[in-house]
Amino acid sequence: MLNTQYFYAGLKKRKELADSELTRLYEMRQALIQKNLGGVYSDEVFTEQNKLNEEQITALRTTKDDDLVNRYNLQSVVTF
């Protein structure tokens, strides 16, 4: 039971870190869009950078997936 609580705490911490990283990536994407519209970045550079940003966002969304965290949440299992 202690190992499960430790594992759950680790998942919860990873989710919190993913939240802050997602916020940073969303802000970076917005800045990228604004710079592209302002002519700072060419369409090719924008497309390449936006693709990399979207890949990172997708990976973090998977890490942050609430279903994964809830599988290891003992309280929700006990309630069920």
N, C-alpha and C positions, 0 to 999 in steps of 0.2 A: 504494500500500500504506500509506503514511503517513496519507493521508486516512481510510482505513478504520479504522486503529488509533485515530485521533483521534475518529472518529465513535463507535466502540465504547466508548471511554473516556467519552464524553459520555453515552451510553446507560446505562452502568454507574453513573455518578454520579447520573443522574436516578432510577435504580432505588433507590439508597441513600436519596435524599431522599424518594422515595415511601414507602419502608419507615417512615421516621421520621414522616412525615405520617399514614400509615395508623394507626400506633400512637396518635398524638394523637387522631385521629378516633374510634377505637374507645373510647378513654378518655372522650372527650366524649359519645359515645353512651351509655356506661354511666352517666355522671353524669346525663344527660338522663332515662334510664329511672328512676334512683333518685329524682330530683326529682319526676317524674310520679307515681311510686308514693307518695311522701311528701306529695303534695298541693301542692307548690310550683308546678307547671305544670299547667294545665288539659289535658284530652285534646286539645283543638283546637290549642293551642300545641305540645304534644308531637308530634302528628301532623305539623304543618308543619315543625318543626325536625328531626324524625327523617327526613322525606323529603329535606330539603336535605342532611343528613348522609349519607344513603345514596347520593345522587347523587354527592357528592364521593368517597365510598369507591369507587363503581363506576368513576369516571373514573381514580382513582389505580391501581386494580387493572389497568386497561388499560395505563396507563403502565408499570407494573411487570411486565407480561407477559414471562415468561422466554423464550417463543418468539421474540419480537421481538428481544431482546438476543442470543439464540443465533444468529440469522440472520447477525449481523454479527461473530460470534466466529470469527476466522480459525482458531484452534486446532481448533474443532469441525469446520470445513469441511475442514481438512487431514486430520484423523483420519478423516472420512467417506471 
